Amino acid sequence: MTHTEKQKWLHPTILAASPRKTEFIDAPGKHPEDGAGISTSFIVGDSVRRILSLGVTCFLLVVWALLGPIGGARSEAAPRQVTVVTHEIEPFVVGTGSSRTGFSTDLWNEIASREHWTTKWVNVDTVGQQLQDLSNGSAEVGVGAISITAERRQKYDFSQPILDAGLQIAVPTTSMKSSSTPVLRRFLDMLASRTMLLWLLSAALLSLIPAHVVWLIERRHADSPISRRYFPGIVQAFGESVGGLIAADEGSPRHWMSRMLKLLWSFVGVAFVAFFTANLTASLTVEQLSSSINSPSDLYGKKVLAVEGTTSAAYLHRNGIQTTLVPSIDDMFARLRQGGADAGVGDAPVMQYLTATKYASSVAVVGTVFNDEDLGFALKDGSDLRGAIDEALLSMREDGTYTVIKQRWFGTGDSQGTSN
């Protein structure tokens, strides 16, 4: 065999195209010149690579065929519809239907817009019915003024707080002291008031110091109207001091030092009387407009109202305060306006909102917020919506949307929330 023929015999193309030569090569000792066959590892390795390449290609085609239609279906899927149950309570949920608005409603609409959800609204009459709808699966989210409590957390999930909350007291304006009280009665009350007694005591103590100075100076003069003896001399000097304080001329002291002291004391008296008059007027005005109920401790023995199924009713019951339960906040304010109760306890911002809008002339909020609580969206236990809602609320706080909605309903001040 020539050298050229031997190269053609070893070429892969010739090998691949000539099965007979492959058999001849695979058999050792068949070649007359080489006396030994060529190893099969070269041919086997190339075949394995071709088979693996073909297998990977087939696998990728199968994966594309399976996942391609699913991905396309997901991208074309309709937005999720979320059933939301509300309880109308101003300013959190105002109105029903397409005109529904309010602080909590506006927050939810913004969340649904960011998550590309559609909302199916369901309205009920009480918070208890809201929670019941979540329990039986009729609704997925409760929107309104729902307090986050330890007891409720055992049965429901809650979003992160949407507002700081608490309770506050409202009373009828007819129960407050007013200008309809007879003038003589008001004058006697003013004289016996704590403010008047404190000011009179201050004037007396302030007059004792110059009274002693005047007595010590005047007792040296034989013709002085002030006695040399301490009693009644100090009493006479005290009268001179008080007269100078209120700019009343009770006579002229004999010694020049006493006359100078009286002159200076008269200037002090002018400032004292002006300051006394201003503060007394302000204090008496506040007292006339104040209520006998200003804190939870004042509610014992009074006719107190609360909305059934709310944390305000639970708070009053827990503290042993006799309470009459009413169906709604509107019923509470109607009875307070008619004078059918001494006080009502409920949601702080709800109380503040209603007394500033609907019931400004008949019901007033008194005292400070107590029993602090947080408000949030209620969800059925184990809801898969909680994570998305919390994430949306956080982003709304960061970009300022939450502040805009809060100021829309509560103004620029820090409004306390309410607890249902």
RAZI-V825482 format. One record per run of one state. SS is the DSSP state (H for helix, E for strand, - for the rest). FROM is the first residue (numbers start at 1). LEN is the number of residues. If there is no record, write none. Layout:
BEGIN
SS;FROM;LEN
SS;FROM;LEN
END
This chain:
BEGIN
-;1;2
H;3;8
-;11;1
H;12;6
-;18;1
H;19;8
-;27;14
H;41;35
-;76;5
E;81;7
-;88;1
E;89;1
-;90;3
E;93;2
-;95;2
H;97;3
-;100;1
E;101;1
-;102;1
H;103;13
-;116;2
E;118;7
-;125;2
H;127;9
-;136;5
E;141;8
-;149;1
H;150;4
-;154;2
E;156;3
-;159;4
E;163;10
H;173;3
-;176;7
H;183;9
-;192;2
H;194;25
-;219;11
H;230;16
-;246;10
H;256;34
-;290;6
H;296;3
-;299;5
E;304;4
-;308;3
H;311;8
-;319;4
E;323;4
-;327;2
H;329;9
-;338;5
E;343;5
H;348;10
-;358;5
E;363;18
-;381;5
H;386;14
-;400;1
H;401;10
-;411;6
E;417;1
-;418;3
END
